[in-house]
Amino acid sequence: MAPMWTCPSCTVNNEAILSSCSTCGAAKPMSAAAAQAAYVPAKGGMSEKERQARDQEMAAKRQKKEEEKRRILEQAEADRRERQQNFAPPTAAPAVSPLVPTAATPAATSAGPPPKTVRMQLQCPDWNRRIPFTNFAPDSTLAAVRSALRAELISGEKAVEGRSKVPEEEAILFVDRGPPTRRFASSEDYSKTLLELGLSPAANMLVEATPLKLQEPAPAAGEDGEVLSPTVEGDDADPDVDLPGDGADDDDDDDSPHPPAAGGGGGG
């Protein structure tokens, strides 16, 4: 409700904007004029004091929002610097001879100490065997693993007359099943350690070790150099061959003519 002033002459209440009484025309007293000066309507129906209070409140909100935004940005920057310090980029492992032309996978790195042993599973499809190894260290060479594998294959086979079907070490190759798949074929690969090849702390490899084809032993030779054939006995003997002492020649002698025996029968 707008301020009012009371006419001192006729006691009629007049609006504050009127400088004289609307009934009797008396002038507005000084106190009423002061009340009018205090009331200055603003746009939107707000007084000057209310508008100032609103502006101050909005400025305080803007300042608070800017401070919150600045605090969030500072915290994000601090988190980024902390991540960079705690997580250094991993070093790439040296490349090996891959089965397909792809880059070698770097060895998995961890924040803890490196393992003391390597868990290995070697699958030998040519021998229908799966051989586990857990006694090799990360600094063991791949050649040492190949030598131990060959000894294990020899100990588990049935040798033919003391001869083994297990090929030499140079003919035994490993294929890392990855991913990616890598085939170790050069002597340089087998001179490297398991850690350098990215096979630590665990590896699952396929073994290429084709068994050797052993030849049958040659037959024994006699004193004169001729090959001795086994003796034929029983029904397999040749019936046309005359053996000494069988009486065949004696029967042939009975067919020759003999002179008649002398007797006393016809002279008489």
Number of C-alpha atoms within 10 A of each C-alpha: 3 9 14 16 23 16 21 13 12 12 12 15 15 19 17 20 17 15 17 17 22 14 13 12 12 14 14 19 15 9 9 21 15 11 15 19 10 12 15 12 11 12 8 7 10 13 15 15 12 12 15 12 12 13 12 12 12 12 12 12 12 12 12 12 12 12 11 12 11 11 11 12 11 11 10 11 10 11 11 10 10 11 10 10 8 9 9 8 8 11 10 13 16 13 15 21 17 17 15 10 10 13 14 20 18 16 18 13 14 8 7 6 7 12 12 12 17 21 18 20 16 20 19 19 13 11 16 7 12 12 12 13 15 11 12 18 17 21 15 18 19 22 19 13 18 18 14 12 20 16 12 12 18 15 11 10 12 11 12 10 7 6 10 17 17 20 16 11 15 14 11 18 17 22 19 21 14 14 8 14 17 22 20 19 18 12 11 12 19 20 13 16 19 24 20 19 23 23 22 24 19 16 17 16 20 17 20 17 22 15 12 11 10 10 6 7 7 7 8 10 11 9 7 6 8 9 12 11 10 6 6 9 8 6 7 7 10 10 8 6 7 11 9 8 8 8 10 11 11 10 8 9 9 9 8 6 7 7 5 6 6 6 7 7 6 5 5 4
